[in-house]
Amino acid sequence: MDGSPAPYGPDAFAHDTGAGPEAMADLERFCAMVEETNAVMNLVGPQTLPQFWLRHALDSAQLLKFEPEALTWADLGAGAGFPGVVLAILLKGRDGAKVHLVDSLTKRCRFLSSVVQALDLPAEVHDARAEDLKLKVEVVTARACAPMTRLFGYAQPYFKLGAKGLFLKGESVDDELQEARKSWTFEADLTPSLSDPRGRVVRIRRLQRAR
């Protein structure tokens, strides 16, 4: 024994999130699809794949702790499907659940569509610019999409239709928020991420362009 901590795996994820056997099977299959596609198309950093359950699955799933009753979500710049596909897997089977996966790169949308179809998820893929859509959802989210100033521009139409914002951000979030305040007014609450102590879950309310 070298004394190093055990890697975070599916058992720890199931314990921390309460995910049942069907959701875990879907997540295992999703992980395999990401790995397979990542070999030919850059979806996520290859070095992060061995840490799938912590860096990607738990990072995404933690959003449900903030809005456990929310059924309709929009994931902007959905990319490989984090957090949107993970949320759709965990919401699967709940009446009224729907996750909108929004991305402007057609090849990523093809990948997301294949995942949604293969896993029979309550999700819809939109090959479009986020700010061009008018989707009424309870929560708008994004991970590694854009700096806050631009991200707010993408998300504003969703806020106007009543959405709350939950965004996954890294250690530069304070600087991003300070820069964003030059052109936006908003309320922000920051909570340390469960997947990385340097990361933050950012809850945004009352987003408006600064006058």
Rosetta silent file (secondary structure, phi, psi, omega in degrees, C-alpha in Angstrom):
SEQUENCE: MDGSPAPYGPDAFAHDTGAGPEAMADLERFCAMVEETNAVMNLVGPQTLPQFWLRHALDSAQLLKFEPEALTWADLGAGAGFPGVVLAILLKGRDGAKVHLVDSLTKRCRFLSSVVQALDLPAEVHDARAEDLKLKVEVVTARACAPMTRLFGYAQPYFKLGAKGLFLKGESVDDELQEARKSWTFEADLTPSLSDPRGRVVRIRRLQRAR
SCORE:     score description
SCORE:     0.000 S_00000001
   1 L     0.000  128.270 -178.563    0.000    0.000    0.000 S_00000001
   2 L   -95.225   -1.052  177.659    1.464    3.362   -1.009 S_00000001
   3 L    83.025   -4.185 -179.729   -0.944    5.420    1.118 S_00000001
   4 L   -76.989  149.383 -178.096   -2.404    7.283   -1.868 S_00000001
   5 L   -66.501  148.986  177.152   -6.188    7.733   -1.906 S_00000001
   6 L   -65.295  143.158  178.653   -8.280    5.319   -3.930 S_00000001
   7 L   -63.387  148.599  179.764   -9.370    6.760   -7.273 S_00000001
   8 L   -76.530  118.799 -175.271  -12.905    8.142   -7.398 S_00000001
   9 L  -126.888 -167.517 -174.965  -14.968    5.567   -9.276 S_00000001
  10 H   -62.073  -35.638  179.674  -18.545    4.501  -10.019 S_00000001
  11 H   -63.504  -42.711  178.505  -19.220    3.160   -6.520 S_00000001
  12 H   -65.073  -40.357  179.006  -18.274    6.511   -4.961 S_00000001
  13 H   -62.014  -47.172 -179.581  -20.363    8.348   -7.546 S_00000001
  14 H   -61.354  -39.647  178.626  -23.418    6.188   -6.869 S_00000001
  15 H   -64.146  -44.314 -173.928  -22.982    6.715   -3.134 S_00000001
  16 H   -75.063  -27.685 -174.374  -22.616   10.495   -3.437 S_00000001
  17 H  -109.083  -16.538 -175.336  -25.470   11.061   -5.898 S_00000001
  18 L    76.514   14.476  179.701  -27.917    8.267   -5.135 S_00000001
  19 L   -62.587  133.674 -179.329  -27.835    7.174   -8.788 S_00000001
  20 L   -85.446  177.873 -176.798  -29.572    3.835   -9.280 S_00000001
  21 H   -57.493  -39.597 -179.005  -28.460    0.817  -11.351 S_00000001
  22 H   -67.056  -43.111  177.853  -30.147    1.992  -14.569 S_00000001
  23 H   -64.063  -40.700  179.577  -28.563    5.442  -14.380 S_00000001
  24 H   -64.040  -38.803  177.522  -25.173    3.911  -13.587 S_00000001
  25 H   -64.030  -41.574  177.191  -25.461    1.606  -16.606 S_00000001
  26 H   -63.164  -41.640 -179.810  -26.283    4.593  -18.821 S_00000001
  27 H   -66.001  -39.284  176.614  -23.333    6.538  -17.409 S_00000001
  28 H   -61.265  -42.690 -179.844  -20.974    3.602  -18.027 S_00000001
  29 H   -68.792  -39.418  176.966  -22.169    3.422  -21.626 S_00000001
  30 H   -61.676  -43.546  177.816  -21.885    7.187  -22.027 S_00000001
  31 H   -57.376  -43.808  179.840  -18.315    7.064  -20.714 S_00000001
  32 H   -64.106  -38.460  179.389  -17.466    4.407  -23.300 S_00000001
  33 H   -67.399  -38.604  176.873  -19.007    6.506  -26.099 S_00000001
  34 H   -63.587  -46.174 -179.225  -16.996    9.557  -25.029 S_00000001
  35 H   -61.087  -44.443 -178.101  -13.783    7.529  -24.958 S_00000001
  36 H   -63.957  -46.220 -177.653  -14.449    5.981  -28.360 S_00000001
  37 H   -72.591  -31.898 -178.535  -15.340    9.281  -30.039 S_00000001
  38 H   -63.542  -21.902  179.159  -12.544   11.187  -28.313 S_00000001
  39 L   -68.841  -22.127 -177.607  -10.050    9.052  -30.214 S_00000001
  40 L  -120.610  -11.578 -179.774  -11.155   10.692  -33.472 S_00000001
  41 L  -146.969  132.599 -175.389  -12.635   14.013  -32.323 S_00000001
  42 L   -74.506  100.970  177.132  -11.513   16.259  -29.497 S_00000001
  43 L   -98.834  -48.719  178.021  -14.376   16.227  -26.996 S_00000001
  44 L  -138.528  163.449  176.213  -12.469   16.404  -23.697 S_00000001
  45 L   -60.819  124.700 -176.921   -8.820   16.421  -22.674 S_00000001
  46 H   -55.141  -31.195 -178.759   -7.621   12.807  -23.030 S_00000001
  47 H   -69.176  -15.359 -179.744   -5.819   13.076  -19.686 S_00000001
  48 H   -89.281  -13.425 -175.485   -9.161   13.641  -17.927 S_00000001
  49 H   -63.052  -37.878  176.013  -10.831   10.432  -19.140 S_00000001
  50 H   -63.463  -16.637  178.555   -9.329    8.203  -16.412 S_00000001
  51 H  -107.042   31.256 -175.202  -10.990   10.589  -13.950 S_00000001
  52 H   -51.511  -46.834 -171.523  -14.364   10.436  -15.692 S_00000001
  53 H   -68.751  -29.999  178.683  -16.400    9.825  -12.539 S_00000001
  54 H   -91.668  -55.706 -171.599  -14.947   12.780  -10.636 S_00000001
  55 H   -69.832  -30.405 -175.000  -13.940   15.316  -13.298 S_00000001
  56 H  -115.484  -52.365 -175.020  -16.933   14.867  -15.563 S_00000001
  57 H   -70.244  -53.948 -179.598  -19.762   12.844  -13.989 S_00000001
  58 H   -67.225  -38.396  178.597  -19.746   14.256  -10.442 S_00000001
  59 H   -55.061  -40.576  179.382  -18.864   17.730  -11.698 S_00000001
  60 H   -75.972  -47.287 -172.260  -22.068   17.649  -13.765 S_00000001
  61 H   -64.782  -27.477 -176.822  -24.318   15.801  -11.333 S_00000001
  62 L   -60.511  -20.951 -179.563  -23.698   18.200   -8.454 S_00000001
  63 H   -62.080  -29.957 -179.299  -25.928   20.776  -10.150 S_00000001
  64 H   -67.072  -21.693  177.019  -28.991   18.735   -9.182 S_00000001
  65 H   -68.565  -26.244 -178.962  -28.207   19.404   -5.515 S_00000001
  66 H   -84.826  -32.072 -179.337  -28.852   23.096   -6.168 S_00000001
  67 L  -135.362   67.854 -174.021  -32.105   22.628   -8.104 S_00000001
  68 L   -66.206  -22.029 -178.801  -33.405   19.164   -7.171 S_00000001
  69 L   -93.906  -10.094 -176.851  -36.956   19.885   -8.350 S_00000001
  70 L   -69.697  132.669 -179.220  -36.004   21.410  -11.716 S_00000001
  71 L  -109.939  -25.258 -176.685  -37.034   19.271  -14.677 S_00000001
  72 E  -113.925  125.395 -175.321  -36.201   21.489  -17.664 S_00000001
  73 E  -133.293  152.775  169.818  -32.618   22.517  -18.344 S_00000001
  74 E  -126.026  124.768  177.785  -30.610   24.075  -21.182 S_00000001
  75 E  -104.603  110.705 -176.852  -26.897   23.262  -21.483 S_00000001
  76 E   -88.797  134.697 -175.113  -25.182   25.925  -23.598 S_00000001
  77 L    63.396   50.226 -168.129  -22.110   24.862  -25.532 S_00000001
  78 L   -62.188  -26.402  173.408  -22.932   21.288  -24.572 S_00000001
  79 L    56.570 -117.524 -178.699  -19.804   19.874  -26.235 S_00000001
  80 L   -80.899   -7.703  179.416  -19.218   16.317  -25.038 S_00000001
  81 L   109.066   19.138  176.683  -22.394   16.391  -22.943 S_00000001
  82 L  -113.945  121.140    6.765  -21.171   17.796  -19.649 S_00000001
  83 L   -91.962   -6.828 -165.298  -23.226   18.650  -17.747 S_00000001
  84 H   -58.890  -46.105 -178.481  -26.284   18.164  -19.979 S_00000001
  85 H   -66.868  -40.186  178.196  -26.118   14.452  -20.811 S_00000001
  86 H   -60.738  -43.238  177.746  -25.297   13.532  -17.211 S_00000001
  87 H   -61.907  -42.791 -179.807  -28.301   15.576  -16.047 S_00000001
  88 H   -62.759  -39.340  177.745  -30.532   13.893  -18.633 S_00000001
  89 H   -62.901  -44.160 -177.219  -29.406   10.454  -17.460 S_00000001
  90 H   -74.267  -23.157  178.343  -30.143   11.304  -13.832 S_00000001
  91 H   -91.240   -9.507 -177.143  -33.522   12.877  -14.720 S_00000001
  92 L   -55.436  131.504  179.766  -34.568    9.980  -16.950 S_00000001
  93 L    96.098  -11.275  177.476  -37.905    8.549  -15.901 S_00000001
  94 L   -89.509  129.349 -179.102  -39.170   11.713  -14.196 S_00000001
  95 L   -57.987  129.463  176.945  -42.359   13.067  -15.735 S_00000001
  96 L    86.366    0.182 -179.136  -41.739   16.294  -17.622 S_00000001
  97 L   -70.335  137.200  177.635  -37.950   16.036  -17.654 S_00000001
  98 E  -158.570  125.533  176.529  -36.247   17.631  -20.667 S_00000001
  99 E  -115.903  123.879  177.384  -32.659   18.730  -21.195 S_00000001
 100 E   -93.896  120.131  179.988  -31.835   20.917  -24.193 S_00000001
 101 E  -101.740  111.064 -171.485  -28.297   20.329  -25.466 S_00000001
 102 E  -111.681  123.991  176.520  -27.216   23.407  -27.420 S_00000001
 103 E  -152.021  144.800 -176.971  -24.058   23.523  -29.531 S_00000001
 104 L   -97.603    3.538  177.932  -23.112   25.381  -32.688 S_00000001
 105 L  -104.308  116.394 -171.707  -20.652   22.748  -33.978 S_00000001
 106 H   -59.498  -39.312 -177.011  -22.451   20.222  -36.149 S_00000001
 107 H   -68.618  -31.196  174.934  -20.077   17.316  -35.523 S_00000001
 108 H   -70.561  -37.475  177.759  -20.498   17.660  -31.766 S_00000001
 109 H   -63.267  -36.688  176.819  -24.267   17.751  -32.256 S_00000001
 110 H   -62.348  -41.881  177.563  -24.061   14.507  -34.232 S_00000001
 111 H   -62.846  -48.086 -179.377  -22.229   12.901  -31.305 S_00000001
 112 H   -60.413  -41.077  179.219  -24.758   14.222  -28.800 S_00000001
 113 H   -62.584  -38.550  179.090  -27.648   13.004  -30.951 S_00000001
 114 H   -65.593  -36.395  178.271  -26.126    9.516  -31.091 S_00000001
 115 H   -68.361  -46.677 -179.453  -25.869    9.475  -27.278 S_00000001
 116 H   -58.663  -42.957 -179.299  -29.442   10.702  -26.797 S_00000001
 117 H   -69.567  -45.035 -176.451  -30.749    8.050  -29.188 S_00000001
 118 H   -64.405  -36.060 -176.058  -28.613    5.193  -27.832 S_00000001
 119 H   -99.735    0.148  179.520  -29.549    5.870  -24.211 S_00000001
 120 L    52.718   56.612 -173.652  -33.150    6.954  -24.906 S_00000001
 121 L   -91.185  152.242  173.963  -32.657   10.162  -22.951 S_00000001
 122 L   -80.070   69.422 -174.119  -35.192   12.936  -22.236 S_00000001
 123 E  -145.486  155.864  177.150  -33.092   15.389  -24.223 S_00000001
 124 E  -133.582  133.988 -178.737  -33.133   17.365  -27.458 S_00000001
 125 E   -97.210  133.017  178.905  -30.079   18.485  -29.418 S_00000001
 126 E  -119.332  112.594  176.036  -30.050   21.951  -30.987 S_00000001
 127 E   -85.542   85.368 -171.441  -27.458   22.656  -33.671 S_00000001
 128 L  -164.478  164.832  171.304  -27.614   26.419  -33.180 S_00000001
 129 L   -76.695  134.394 -173.079  -26.130   29.441  -31.485 S_00000001
 130 H   -56.849  -40.126 -175.060  -27.432   29.569  -27.927 S_00000001
 131 H   -74.644   -8.990  179.349  -28.506   33.200  -28.110 S_00000001
 132 H   -90.203   -6.828 -177.509  -30.622   32.522  -31.209 S_00000001
 133 L   -97.561  154.394  175.198  -32.962   30.123  -29.444 S_00000001
 134 L  -124.166   83.653 -177.406  -36.039   30.916  -27.381 S_00000001
 135 L  -110.804  125.737  177.345  -36.290   28.023  -24.962 S_00000001
 136 L   -91.341  111.779 -179.708  -38.265   28.320  -21.752 S_00000001
 137 L  -134.061  165.242  178.087  -36.462   26.273  -19.101 S_00000001
 138 L   -80.893  -34.997 -177.648  -36.100   26.348  -15.347 S_00000001
 139 E  -135.873  133.764  170.892  -32.293   26.317  -15.344 S_00000001
 140 E  -109.087  135.936 -175.773  -29.686   27.402  -17.880 S_00000001
 141 E  -139.345  169.126  176.983  -26.217   25.962  -17.405 S_00000001
 142 E  -169.162  152.534  173.588  -22.824   25.680  -19.087 S_00000001
 143 E  -138.179  130.551  177.220  -19.348   24.334  -18.460 S_00000001
 144 L    52.813   39.666 -176.506  -16.165   25.512  -20.171 S_00000001
 145 L   -94.182  -51.965 -175.587  -18.264   27.428  -22.674 S_00000001
 146 L  -169.746  160.829  171.409  -17.002   31.044  -22.534 S_00000001
 147 L   -58.666  155.697 -172.876  -15.884   33.762  -20.105 S_00000001
 148 H   -54.521  -40.554 -177.813  -18.745   35.155  -18.052 S_00000001
 149 H   -57.362  -46.436  178.796  -19.150   38.354  -20.060 S_00000001
 150 H   -74.731  -38.469 -179.334  -19.853   36.396  -23.258 S_00000001
 151 H   -59.936  -38.446  177.899  -21.676   33.584  -21.469 S_00000001
 152 H   -63.570  -35.119  176.517  -24.185   36.072  -20.081 S_00000001
 153 H   -63.888  -40.080  177.159  -24.862   37.231  -23.630 S_00000001
 154 H   -66.790  -37.314 -171.683  -25.602   33.665  -24.673 S_00000001
 155 H   -87.720  -16.988 -173.778  -27.768   33.036  -21.603 S_00000001
 156 H   -52.968  -42.932  179.960  -29.742   36.281  -21.452 S_00000001
 157 H   -58.967  -30.732 -179.746  -32.671   35.035  -23.612 S_00000001
 158 H   -74.929  -39.794  175.260  -33.195   32.159  -21.163 S_00000001
 159 H   -61.842  -39.732 -179.513  -33.137   34.483  -18.161 S_00000001
 160 H   -62.273  -25.651  179.583  -35.715   36.684  -19.873 S_00000001
 161 L   -96.208   11.544  171.712  -38.021   33.664  -20.049 S_00000001
 162 L   104.242    4.628 -177.466  -37.618   32.956  -16.336 S_00000001
 163 L   -74.341  152.600  165.991  -34.580   30.670  -16.079 S_00000001
 164 E   -96.088  159.012  179.813  -32.124   30.581  -13.212 S_00000001
 165 E  -112.272  131.226  172.475  -28.427   30.250  -13.966 S_00000001
 166 E  -132.850  111.464 -174.080  -26.066   27.559  -12.630 S_00000001
 167 E  -120.985  139.415  177.367  -22.626   27.625  -14.211 S_00000001
 168 E   -93.478  120.520 -174.475  -19.559   25.454  -13.596 S_00000001
 169 E  -132.181  159.976  179.844  -16.441   27.599  -13.440 S_00000001
 170 L   -94.901 -162.716 -171.227  -12.746   27.300  -12.619 S_00000001
 171 L   -71.721  -11.660  179.061  -10.410   29.234  -10.370 S_00000001
 172 L   -89.143   10.580 -172.161  -10.490   32.384  -12.540 S_00000001
 173 H   -61.676  -36.693 -179.098  -14.198   32.925  -11.832 S_00000001
 174 H   -62.140  -42.568  177.465  -13.695   35.949   -9.558 S_00000001
 175 H   -64.910  -39.434  179.430  -11.809   37.779  -12.299 S_00000001
 176 H   -63.697  -42.567  179.983  -14.459   36.794  -14.846 S_00000001
 177 H   -66.552  -39.142  178.351  -17.268   38.117  -12.651 S_00000001
 178 H   -62.591  -42.160  178.274  -15.424   41.365  -12.019 S_00000001
 179 H   -66.141  -39.659 -178.145  -14.973   41.864  -15.756 S_00000001
 180 H   -64.565  -29.806 -178.214  -18.611   40.951  -16.416 S_00000001
 181 L   -67.594  -11.354  175.829  -19.843   43.651  -14.043 S_00000001
 182 L   -71.131  -24.136 -176.708  -18.590   46.252  -16.512 S_00000001
 183 L  -129.626   -2.660 -179.376  -21.433   45.351  -18.868 S_00000001
 184 E  -136.124  150.467  167.155  -23.918   43.357  -16.767 S_00000001
 185 E  -113.450  141.174 -174.888  -25.779   43.670  -13.479 S_00000001
 186 E  -170.766  165.147  170.671  -26.570   40.461  -11.619 S_00000001
 187 E  -108.273  134.821 -177.608  -26.579   38.632   -8.295 S_00000001
 188 E  -132.200  133.683  171.793  -24.023   35.842   -7.897 S_00000001
 189 E  -120.427  131.659 -178.319  -23.533   33.151   -5.252 S_00000001
 190 E  -113.158  133.276  178.384  -20.434   30.965   -5.418 S_00000001
 191 E  -127.210  134.586  177.782  -20.151   27.478   -3.907 S_00000001
 192 E   -56.979  138.930 -179.860  -17.009   25.298   -3.947 S_00000001
 193 L   -71.689  143.873  175.419  -17.251   22.480   -6.479 S_00000001
 194 L   -72.551  -22.780 -173.688  -17.535   18.904   -5.203 S_00000001
 195 L   -93.372  -18.227 -177.648  -15.245   17.693   -7.986 S_00000001
 196 L  -160.667  117.950 -177.120  -12.382   20.189   -7.580 S_00000001
 197 L   -61.247  -17.351  178.274  -11.772   22.551   -4.637 S_00000001
 198 L   -82.933  -18.578 -178.111  -10.477   25.157   -7.095 S_00000001
 199 L   -86.599  165.700  179.280  -13.748   25.145   -9.045 S_00000001
 200 E  -137.769  143.917  165.785  -16.988   26.929   -8.257 S_00000001
 201 E   -96.025  121.755 -173.811  -20.667   26.426   -8.945 S_00000001
 202 E  -108.774  116.666  175.693  -21.972   29.902   -9.751 S_00000001
 203 E   -95.450  125.297 -178.060  -25.638   30.680   -9.216 S_00000001
 204 E  -117.365  134.147  176.089  -26.765   33.769  -11.161 S_00000001
 205 E  -134.835  159.161  174.275  -30.004   35.696  -10.670 S_00000001
 206 E    53.659   48.669  179.818  -31.473   38.971  -11.940 S_00000001
 207 E   -78.487  126.368  175.690  -29.232   39.198  -14.990 S_00000001
 208 E  -147.550  153.271  173.540  -29.560   42.419  -16.981 S_00000001
 209 E   -68.574  140.246  179.372  -27.347   44.494  -19.203 S_00000001
 210 L   -67.318  143.583 -179.588  -25.793   47.394  -17.327 S_00000001
 211 L   -89.940    0.000    0.000  -27.291   50.761  -18.162 S_00000001
